C-alpha cells in the first residue's frame, strides 16, 4: 500500500565553513590579506543533494549535523596545519618589532625579505593543503550520504565509523613518537657542547645554528602531535556515538562504551604526554635563544637532563596502544559475527 512507504526525500542544501574548527571561525586568517593574489577567497564548502531515506530513522537536521560531523576530522587537520603556517608568518614578522602588530595589507612595500618569502611560502602551502582537504571532505560526505540513502543499517554504519577511527590511530608512528625527536635534540646539544669545547667564544653562532635545528624538530613534533590528538579525538567521538547507538548490535555498543570509558582514560594519558613533551621542546628553544653566559658544562648538563627525562617517554603510551589494540580485536570479532 502507498501509505506504508516509509521513504522520505530531503533536500540537503548547506555550507561548511572551511575554518569551522579553527580559532578564526567564520573568518579567514588575517595574513591572507597580504597575499590576495595568491590565496583566492576561500568560500564555504557547498553541499547540495537530495537524498531519499527511511523517514523513521532520519530527520533533515540530523542529516545536516551528520554531514558536518563527517567533515570535522579534515577540518581539524586544516585548522591545525593552518595554525602552524600562521605561526611561521607571525614569527617572521616578529623579527622586526616595528611590524609585529601592524595589519597585514596588500602590496605592502615595507615587507622585509624574510617576511615576504615566508608569506609567499605560506600562501603556497595553504593552497596545496586546502585543495587536498576540500576534495577529501566532499568525497567523504558523498560516500556517507550514499550509505545513508542505501540504508546499509546501524551495524554497518557503526563498524564503518569504528574502522575509520582505528585506522587514523593505527597510522600513527607511536613506537618512536618521543624517541626520534629526543635523539635529534640530544645531537643538537652535543654539537653545541663540542663546538664550545673547540672555541668557547663561538657561542652566538653555535647557539644560532642549534636554534634553527631545534625549531625544525619542534615543528615536526608539533605536526605529529596535533595529528595524534586529532586521531584520539576522532576515536573517542566514534566511541561516544556507538555507545549511544541503540539500533546497533550489543557487541558494538559495548565496544563504544569501552572506548568511552577505560580506553578514553588511557588516551587521556597519551594526550597529556604529548602536551608535556611539547612544553619540553619549547623550553629547549628558549635555552638556545639565550647563549650569553652558557658554558659547555651547562649545555652538556641540560642535554643529559633532557634525554634522561624524555628518552623513555614512549613507554607512557603503552597503555593507550594496548587498549586500542584490544578494541581492534573486538571490532574484528564483531565484524565476523555480523557477516
Secondary structure, 3 states (H helix, E strand, C coil): CHHHCCEEEEEEEEEECCCCCCCCCCCCCHHHHHHCCCCCCCCCEEEEEEEEEECCCCCHHHHHHHHHHHHHHHHHHHHHHHHHHHHHHHHHHHCCCCCCCCCCCCCCCCCCHHHHHHHHHHHHHHHHHHHHHHHHHHHHHHHHHHHHHCCCCHHHHHHHHHHHHHHHHHCCCCCCCCHHHHHHHHHHHHHHHHHHHHCCCCHHHHHHHHHHHHHHHHHHHHHHHHHHHHHHHHHHHHHHHHHHCCCCCHHHHHHHHHHHHHHHHHHHHHHHHHHHHHHHHHHHHHHHHCCCCCCHHHHHHHHHHHHHHHCCHHHHHHHHHHHHHHHHHHHHHHHHHCC
